[in-house]
Amino acid sequence: MFATPLLSLVVAALVTAPQTATSVQDAYVKASNTGSTDYFGFAIAMSGDTLVVGTPLEDSDATGVDGDETNDDAPESGAVYVYVRSGSTWVQQAYLKPSNTGFGDGFGCSVAIDHDTLVVGAWTEDSRATGVDGNEADNTASGAGAAYVFVRNGTTWTQQAYLKASNTDPGDQFGSEVDISGDTIVVAAWHEQSKSSGVGGNEADNSLNRAGAVYVFRRSGTTWSQEAYLKAAVPGKGDWFGTSLSLDGDRLAVGAYHEDSRHTGVGASPYDELMHDAGAVYVFERVGTTWSQDVYIKASNTGKEDTFGVDLDLSGNTLVVGAPGESSAASGVGGNQDDDSKQASGAVYVFVHDGTSWSQQAYLKASNPDAVDQFGSEVAIDGDLLVVTAPYEGGGSSGIDGNQGNVVNQAGAAYLFERHGSTWVQRHYVKPSNPGPLDLFGYSVAIEGLTYAIAAVGEDSDATGVGGNQASNAASFAGAVYVFTDSPDWRVLAGCGSNTATWFEPAAPASLGTNVTPALLGSLVQHGVAATYFGARGTDAYGCGTPIAGGELLLALSPAPTALGISIVFAGISPVPLSVPNVAGLVGIRVTLQSALVDTTTFASEISKGLEFEIRP
């Protein structure tokens, strides 16, 4: 006869992604010199507590840092605005212009930042210079394009380099896309015309109109030099290789959304020209200073004009690719890819690398797919948190998880997805605080940790700075950027175990440094709580439901995590508060509950299956 109920808890595998039930808008950001048709937010990027906003149609003729932004003497020359966060407050730190501001240069069409180094593209700059820091005053190569490198020392920004292609030509639009990782910068020229293929080919052959090219630059000390010239393995006329770029360490993904092959999947071959504008992605790897193409990737349901590769993003071993022209009527995760009844509803594809090869992990659609929403126009991923935008979506609600009905033409929307293990779920449907017709919320996006920023280039307020009046519509297509932050909360996992007991979720979200009390409901009696807090990923070697001796805490984690503290509490039958430590490095808690009935005579035990719950800050 079993008696004397005891309870023991095992800490199971820790998961690094934030799992939250609440996102909040914490900033509404405008330019310091808001003007009509500036397209503020055309490109955005984040690194740490810094937000960078590109505005390629801004009109000031200022040069350098913090010049005169009040005049409109150089139409569509472009500008970049840098904002920094202190606590929960965003402030503008710098107003950046190039060293050779020119009419129609489009400075700010692309931006990328890594810590204190920022790269800015100006896709229609006109200098005929080549290489690094050439003659920027020779404006005889219309639309050749350029890129500029800025560095920050403390709070002060300065221009460090002026980058041009090694084969500058009119109309190439060098700088159309940029990215940075450490001391490496990549710059696309999506209209470059060489028919060479692969790495280091003949740059001088201009026989393949708008095939596209990508240039790799590397910094030694404070000096930049070109390291590589990259082309598709089989370049095609009008492919626009370099449509999108994402660089993470020694790995680079390049999109070519006008590529025409009809093939599907990873490593597809041979190439052909039978599916107009289907789109493709190329992944390159660097060893030392040598680059090579690793893989050629197509959608699992390649279709005409799907534009796979319009945008993409790399985070570690995960690659996310948008295809806003995809036309499936499916919704959510893993739906039917073959029903093409909602033209240009859009889709997103997630690929993962297992150390040797790439494979498709997920096919994502909006929760409210509709024709021409163009879901997947922009994507941004950090770890297991992914933001996807649909700038032509028509929902009229504001804030998080509102009504998804189509009542405001092209207001735009974003969707927050999260990965649990290998499974993706949509967490939130995100709208701005002031949605309006033609705002195009979701035109660009960036994410850093739990913070994500979304631009609406069509937003019309004439407000300036941070937190201004959103209700004014006096500056058509001035543009705005909205910053959102996910808040920590409890979420109960239905995970392992067959026990029918359930957890009660507290109404108020948990926060770092606070206590939350989960109450166990059902047939089991709660006798205690034990938890260990980790700053690194762990793998539970025992698994859920493993028999354990009463009161013993088993930890078998590999690789060994960094333990930030341990708390074991036994409290009879009363619910026990579980402290969420105020530790910046905390990435999550997963606790497995097991109930043991122990015979006090024979000490035989009967163990229930486990229940899991998680806190993720």
C-alpha positions in Angstrom: 0.0 0.0 0.0 1.5 3.3 -1.0 1.5 6.2 1.4 3.4 9.4 2.3 3.2 11.4 -0.9 6.5 13.1 -1.8 7.4 15.3 -4.7 10.5 15.9 -6.7 11.3 18.1 -9.6 13.8 17.7 -12.4 15.2 20.6 -14.4 14.8 19.6 -18.1 16.3 21.0 -21.2 16.7 24.7 -21.3 15.5 26.5 -24.5 17.2 29.8 -25.5 14.3 31.5 -27.3 12.1 34.0 -25.5 8.6 32.6 -25.1 6.3 35.4 -24.2 2.6 36.2 -24.4 2.9 39.9 -24.6 4.4 42.4 -27.0 4.1 46.1 -26.4 4.9 49.1 -28.6 7.4 51.2 -26.6 8.4 53.8 -29.1 7.0 55.8 -32.1 10.0 57.2 -34.0 10.1 60.0 -36.5 12.9 61.9 -38.2 14.2 65.1 -36.6 13.4 66.9 -39.8 10.3 65.1 -41.0 9.3 65.9 -44.6 6.7 64.7 -47.1 7.8 61.8 -49.3 11.0 61.3 -47.4 10.3 57.5 -46.9 11.7 57.5 -43.4 12.2 53.8 -42.5 12.9 52.6 -46.1 15.7 50.6 -44.5 16.3 49.9 -40.8 18.9 47.9 -38.7 19.5 47.2 -35.1 22.5 46.3 -32.9 22.3 46.2 -29.2 20.5 49.3 -28.1 21.1 51.2 -31.3 18.5 51.6 -34.1 19.5 53.0 -37.5 16.9 54.3 -40.0 17.6 55.0 -43.6 15.7 57.7 -45.5 16.8 57.7 -49.1 14.5 60.5 -50.3 15.4 63.1 -47.6 16.4 66.4 -49.3 19.1 68.2 -47.2 22.4 69.1 -48.9 24.3 68.7 -45.6 27.4 66.5 -45.6 29.0 64.5 -42.8 27.6 64.2 -39.2 25.0 66.4 -37.7 25.0 69.0 -40.5 22.2 71.4 -41.4 19.1 69.3 -41.8 16.7 72.1 -42.3 17.0 72.8 -46.0 15.7 70.9 -49.1 18.5 71.9 -51.5 19.5 68.4 -52.6 16.3 66.5 -53.4 16.4 62.8 -52.7 20.0 62.8 -51.6 19.1 60.8 -48.6 20.0 60.6 -44.9 20.4 58.2 -42.0 19.3 58.7 -38.4 20.8 56.9 -35.4 18.8 56.3 -32.2 20.0 54.8 -28.9 18.1 53.4 -26.0 18.8 54.3 -22.4 16.6 52.2 -20.1 13.3 52.3 -21.9 13.8 55.7 -23.7 14.9 56.2 -27.3 16.7 59.3 -28.3 18.3 60.4 -31.6 22.1 60.3 -31.4 23.2 61.3 -34.9 22.0 62.6 -38.2 24.3 61.2 -41.0 25.0 62.4 -44.5 27.7 61.2 -46.9 30.9 63.1 -47.6 29.7 63.8 -51.1 26.0 64.5 -50.8 24.4 64.7 -54.3 21.0 65.1 -55.8 19.1 61.8 -56.2 21.9 59.7 -54.6 19.5 57.7 -52.4 21.9 57.6 -49.4 20.1 55.4 -46.8 18.5 53.0 -49.3 20.2 50.2 -47.3 21.8 50.1 -43.8 23.5 47.6 -41.6 25.1 47.9 -38.2 27.3 45.7 -36.0 28.2 47.3 -32.6 29.9 50.6 -33.5 30.4 50.1 -37.2 27.6 51.2 -39.7 27.5 50.7 -43.4 25.1 52.7 -45.6 24.2 52.2 -49.3 23.6 55.0 -51.8 22.4 53.0 -54.8 22.2 55.9 -57.3 25.4 57.8 -56.4 27.2 58.8 -59.6 31.0 58.7 -59.0 33.1 56.7 -61.4 35.6 55.9 -58.7 36.6 52.3 -58.0 37.7 50.5 -54.8 38.1 52.2 -51.5 38.3 56.0 -50.9 38.6 56.9 -54.6 37.7 60.2 -56.2 34.1 60.9 -55.1 33.8 64.1 -57.1 33.7 62.6 -60.6 30.0 62.2 -61.3 30.3 60.7 -64.7 28.8 57.2 -63.9 25.1 57.9 -63.3 23.6 55.4 -60.9 26.8 53.5 -60.3 26.2 53.5 -56.6 28.4 53.7 -53.5 28.6 52.6 -49.8 29.8 54.5 -46.8 31.3 53.1 -43.6 30.8 55.1 -40.3 32.3 54.3 -36.9 31.3 55.4 -33.5 33.7 56.3 -30.7 31.7 56.8 -27.5 28.8 58.8 -28.8 30.6 60.4 -31.8 30.2 59.2 -35.3 32.7 59.7 -38.2 32.9 58.4 -41.8 35.7 55.8 -42.0 35.5 54.7 -45.6 33.9 55.3 -49.0 33.4 52.1 -50.9 32.9 51.5 -54.6 32.9 48.5 -56.8 36.1 47.2 -58.4 34.3 47.5 -61.8 32.2 50.6 -61.4 29.7 51.1 -64.2 26.7 53.4 -64.7 23.4 52.0 -63.5 24.9 49.1 -61.6 23.4 50.4 -58.3 26.2 49.3 -56.1 25.0 49.7 -52.5 21.4 48.5 -53.2 21.9 46.1 -50.3 24.5 46.0 -47.6 25.3 43.9 -44.5 28.1 43.7 -41.9 29.4 41.1 -39.5 32.5 42.1 -37.5 35.2 43.4 -39.9 33.4 42.1 -43.0 31.0 44.1 -45.2 29.1 42.8 -48.2 27.6 45.2 -50.8 25.3 44.2 -53.6 25.1 45.7 -57.1 21.9 44.1 -58.3 22.1 45.6 -61.8 25.7 44.7 -62.4 26.1 43.1 -65.9 29.0 40.6 -66.0 28.2 37.1 -67.2 31.0 35.6 -65.1 30.1 33.0 -62.6 31.2 31.9 -59.2 34.0 33.7 -57.2 36.6 36.0 -58.7 35.4 35.9 -62.3 35.8 38.4 -65.2 34.3 41.7 -64.0 34.8 43.5 -67.3 32.3 41.6 -69.4 29.0 43.5 -69.5 27.0 41.1 -71.6 24.4 40.0 -69.1 22.1 42.8 -68.2 21.1 43.1 -64.5 22.6 39.7 -63.6 23.8 41.2 -60.4 27.0 40.8 -58.2 28.1 41.0 -54.6 31.4 42.5 -53.3 33.0 41.5 -50.1 35.2 44.0 -48.2 37.3 43.3 -45.1 38.9 45.7 -42.5 42.4 45.4 -41.1 42.9 48.0 -38.4 41.0 51.0 -39.9 41.7 50.1 -43.6 39.1 48.4 -45.8 39.9 46.4 -49.0 37.9 44.3 -51.4 38.3 40.6 -50.6 36.0 38.9 -53.1 33.7 39.4 -56.1 30.8 37.0 -56.1 28.4 35.9 -58.8 25.8 33.1 -59.1 27.1 29.8 -60.2 24.9 30.1 -63.2 24.1 33.8 -63.7 21.0 34.8 -65.6 19.9 37.9 -67.4 17.7 40.0 -65.1 18.2 37.7 -62.1 19.1 40.6 -59.8 21.6 38.5 -57.8 22.1 40.6 -54.6 18.4 41.5 -54.2 18.9 40.6 -50.5 21.9 39.9 -48.4 22.6 38.4 -45.0 26.1 37.9 -43.5 26.7 36.0 -40.3 30.4 35.4 -39.6 31.8 33.4 -42.5 28.5 32.5 -44.1 26.6 34.7 -46.6 23.2 34.2 -48.1 22.3 36.1 -51.3 18.9 36.3 -52.9 18.0 36.6 -56.6 14.3 37.1 -56.7 14.0 37.3 -60.5 15.9 34.0 -61.0 13.8 31.7 -63.3 14.6 28.1 -62.5 11.6 25.8 -62.1 13.4 23.4 -59.7 12.6 22.9 -56.0 14.4 22.3 -52.7 18.0 22.5 -51.5 20.8 21.9 -54.0 18.4 21.7 -56.9 19.9 21.3 -60.4 20.1 21.7 -63.2 19.3 25.3 -63.7 16.8 26.4 -66.4 14.8 29.4 -67.4 11.3 27.9 -67.3 9.7 29.6 -64.2 9.7 33.4 -64.6 10.7 35.2 -61.4 10.4 32.2 -59.2 13.5 33.3 -57.3 16.5 31.6 -55.7 19.0 31.9 -52.9 22.7 31.2 -52.9 24.7 30.4 -49.7 28.5 31.1 -49.7 31.0 30.1 -47.1 34.5 31.6 -46.3 37.5 29.6 -45.2 40.3 32.0 -44.4 40.0 34.5 -47.1 38.6 32.1 -49.7 34.9 32.2 -50.6 33.0 29.4 -52.4 29.3 28.7 -53.1 28.0 26.1 -50.6 24.4 25.6 -51.8 21.7 26.7 -54.2 18.2 26.9 -52.6 14.8 27.0 -54.1 11.3 26.9 -52.5 9.6 23.6 -51.8 6.8 24.7 -54.1 8.5 26.9 -56.7 6.0 28.9 -58.7 5.9 31.6 -61.4 6.5 35.1 -60.0 6.8 33.8 -56.4 9.9 36.1 -56.0 11.5 33.7 -53.5 14.5 35.6 -52.0 13.1 39.1 -52.1 14.3 39.2 -48.5 16.2 36.8 -46.3 18.0 36.7 -42.9 20.6 34.4 -41.3 20.9 33.7 -37.6 23.5 31.0 -36.8 22.4 27.8 -38.6 19.0 29.2 -39.6 18.1 30.9 -42.8 14.7 32.5 -43.4 13.6 33.4 -46.9 10.6 35.5 -47.9 8.5 34.9 -51.1 5.9 37.6 -51.2 4.6 36.6 -54.6 3.7 33.0 -53.5 0.0 32.4 -53.9 -1.1 29.6 -51.6 -4.3 30.1 -49.7 -2.9 28.1 -46.7 -2.6 29.8 -43.3 -0.3 29.2 -40.4 2.5 26.7 -40.3 2.9 23.7 -42.6 -0.3 24.2 -44.7 -1.1 23.1 -48.2 1.4 24.7 -50.5 -0.3 23.6 -53.7 -3.5 25.8 -53.6 -2.6 28.9 -55.6 -6.0 30.7 -55.2 -4.7 33.8 -53.3 -2.3 35.5 -55.7 0.7 37.1 -54.0 -0.5 36.3 -50.5 3.1 35.4 -49.7 5.0 32.8 -47.8 8.2 32.3 -45.8 10.5 29.3 -45.8 12.8 28.3 -42.9 16.0 26.3 -43.6 18.4 24.9 -41.1 22.0 23.7 -41.3 22.9 20.5 -39.3 26.6 21.0 -39.6 26.9 19.3 -43.0 23.9 20.3 -45.1 20.8 22.5 -45.4 17.2 21.3 -45.2 13.8 23.1 -45.1 12.4 23.1 -41.6 9.1 25.0 -42.1 6.7 26.7 -44.5 5.0 29.7 -42.9 1.9 31.6 -43.9 0.0 34.5 -42.3 -2.9 33.7 -40.0 -5.1 35.8 -42.3 -3.7 35.2 -45.8 -5.2 37.4 -48.5 -4.4 38.1 -52.1 -1.7 40.7 -52.6 -0.8 41.0 -48.9 2.7 40.0 -49.8 3.5 38.3 -46.6 7.3 37.7 -46.5 8.2 41.0 -48.1 10.6 41.5 -45.1 11.9 39.0 -42.6 14.2 39.3 -39.5 15.3 36.5 -37.2 17.3 36.4 -34.0 17.7 33.0 -32.4 14.2 31.5 -32.3 12.2 34.7 -32.7 11.1 35.7 -36.2 9.3 38.7 -37.5 7.6 38.6 -40.9 5.9 41.5 -42.6 3.0 41.9 -45.0 3.1 45.6 -45.9 0.0 45.4 -48.2 -2.2 43.7 -45.6 -5.5 45.5 -44.9 -6.3 45.0 -41.2 -7.6 48.1 -39.5 -6.9 47.2 -35.8 -4.1 48.7 -33.8 -1.7 47.1 -31.3 -1.2 43.4 -30.7 -3.5 40.6 -31.7 -6.4 42.7 -32.8 -9.1 42.1 -35.4 -7.5 40.8 -38.6 -10.3 41.8 -40.9 -9.5 43.8 -44.1 -10.9 47.3 -43.6 -7.9 49.7 -44.2 -6.3 49.4 -47.6 -2.5 48.6 -47.5 -2.2 49.5 -43.8 0.3 46.7 -43.4 0.9 44.1 -40.7 3.6 42.0 -39.1 3.6 38.5 -37.6 5.8 37.3 -34.7 6.7 33.6 -34.9 8.6 31.5 -32.4 10.4 28.2 -32.6 10.1 25.5 -30.0 12.7 22.9 -30.8 12.0 22.4 -34.5 8.4 23.5 -34.4 7.3 27.0 -35.3 4.1 28.8 -34.0 2.7 32.2 -34.7 2.8 34.2 -31.4 1.4 37.6 -32.4 -0.3 39.6 -35.1 1.3 43.0 -34.8 -0.1 46.4 -35.9 1.1 50.0 -35.2 -0.7 52.3 -32.8 -2.0 54.4 -35.7 -2.7 52.3 -38.7 -3.8 54.2 -41.8 -4.4 53.6 -45.6 -1.3 53.1 -47.6 1.0 53.3 -44.5 2.8 50.1 -45.7 3.6 49.1 -42.1 6.2 46.3 -42.5 8.1 47.9 -45.4 11.3 47.1 -43.4 12.0 45.3 -40.2 14.8 44.6 -37.8 15.2 42.5 -34.6 17.6 42.3 -31.7 16.9 40.0 -28.9 13.4 40.7 -27.6 13.2 44.1 -29.4 11.9 44.5 -32.9 11.4 47.6 -35.1 9.0 47.9 -38.0 8.8 50.8 -40.5 5.8 52.2 -42.2 7.2 54.4 -45.0 3.7 55.6 -46.0 2.8 57.0 -42.6 1.8 60.6 -42.9 2.3 62.4 -39.6 4.4 65.5 -39.6 5.6 64.8 -36.0 9.4 64.9 -35.3 11.5 63.0 -32.9 10.4 60.2 -30.6 6.8 60.0 -29.2 5.3 62.8 -31.2 1.7 63.4 -32.4 0.6 60.4 -34.4 -2.7 61.8 -35.4 -1.5 64.4 -37.8 -1.6 63.4 -41.5 0.1 66.6 -42.8 3.2 65.0 -44.3 2.3 62.4 -46.9 4.7 59.4 -47.0 7.0 61.0 -44.4 7.3 57.6 -42.8 7.7 56.3 -39.2 9.3 53.5 -37.3 7.6 51.6 -34.4 9.7 49.8 -31.8 8.1 46.8 -29.9 9.4 44.8 -27.0 8.3 41.3 -25.9 7.6 41.1 -22.2 8.3 37.9 -20.1 5.4 35.8 -19.1 4.6 32.2 -18.0 3.5 29.6 -20.5 2.5 26.1 -19.6 3.8 23.4 -21.9 1.6 20.4 -22.6 4.9 18.7 -23.3 5.7 15.3 -21.9 3.7 13.1 -19.7 0.1 11.8 -19.7 -1.0 13.1 -16.4 -4.2 15.1 -16.7 -3.4 17.6 -14.0 -3.0 21.2 -15.3 -1.2 24.3 -14.2 -2.9 27.5 -13.3 -1.3 30.5 -15.1 -1.1 33.7 -13.1 -3.0 36.7 -14.6 0.0 39.0 -14.3 3.2 38.5 -16.4 6.4 37.5 -14.6 9.3 39.9 -14.7 13.0 39.5 -13.8 13.5 39.9 -10.1 9.9 39.0 -9.2 8.1 35.9 -7.8 5.3 34.1 -9.5 3.2 31.3 -7.9 2.0 28.5 -10.2 -0.8 26.4 -8.6 -1.2 22.8 -9.5 -4.8 21.8 -10.2 -6.2 18.3 -10.5 -5.4 15.0 -8.8 -1.8 15.7 -7.8 -0.8 17.5 -4.6 2.0 20.1 -4.9 4.7 19.6 -2.3 7.6 21.7 -3.6 9.4 23.5 -6.3 13.0 23.1 -7.5 14.6 25.0 -10.3 18.0 25.8 -11.6 18.6 28.9 -13.8 21.0 28.7 -16.7 22.6 31.0 -19.1 23.3 28.4 -21.8 21.5 25.6 -23.6 21.4 22.2 -22.0 20.1 18.8 -22.9 18.3 16.6 -20.4 19.9 13.2 -20.5 17.1 11.6 -18.5 14.0 12.8 -20.2 10.5 13.5 -18.8 8.9 10.9 -16.5 12.1 9.2 -15.4 11.7 7.5 -12.0 13.6 9.4 -9.3 14.1 9.0 -5.6 11.9 11.2 -3.4 13.4 14.6 -2.9 16.5 14.1 -5.1 17.3 16.6 -7.8 18.8 15.1 -10.9 20.8 17.3 -13.3 22.5 15.7 -16.3 23.0 18.5 -18.8 25.2 18.5 -21.8 26.9 20.6 -22.9 27.4 21.9 -19.3 25.4 25.1 -18.9 26.5 28.1 -16.8 24.5 27.8 -13.6 23.3 31.2 -12.3 21.8 29.8 -9.1 19.7 27.1 -7.6 16.5 27.1 -5.5 14.9 24.0 -3.9 11.8 24.5 -1.8 9.5 22.0 -0.1 6.3 23.5 1.3 3.9 20.7 2.0 0.7 21.1 0.1 0.8 24.9 -0.4 1.6 26.5 -3.7 5.2 27.7 -3.7 6.4 31.0 -5.3 9.2 30.5 -7.8 11.7 33.4 -8.0 12.7 34.7 -11.4 16.2 36.0 -10.8 17.2 39.4 -12.0 20.1 38.2 -14.2 20.7 39.7 -17.6 22.1 36.5 -19.0 19.0 34.4 -18.1 17.6 32.7 -21.2 14.9 30.6 -19.6 13.7 28.0 -17.2 12.1 24.7 -17.8 10.9 22.7 -14.9 9.5 19.2 -14.9 7.2 18.2 -12.0 6.9 14.6 -10.8 4.8 13.2 -8.0 6.1 10.2 -6.1 4.2 8.0 -3.7 6.6 6.2 -1.4 5.8 3.2 0.8 7.3 4.0 4.2 7.8 0.3 5.0 9.3 -1.0 1.8 10.4 2.3 0.3 9.0 1.2 -3.0 8.0 4.2 -5.1 5.4 4.9 -7.8 6.3 7.8 -10.1 3.8 9.9 -12.1 4.5 11.1 -15.6 5.8 14.7 -15.5 4.3 18.0 -16.3 6.4 20.8 -17.7 6.2 24.6 -17.4 8.5 27.3 -18.6 9.4 30.9 -17.9 11.3 32.7 -20.6 12.4 36.3 -20.1 
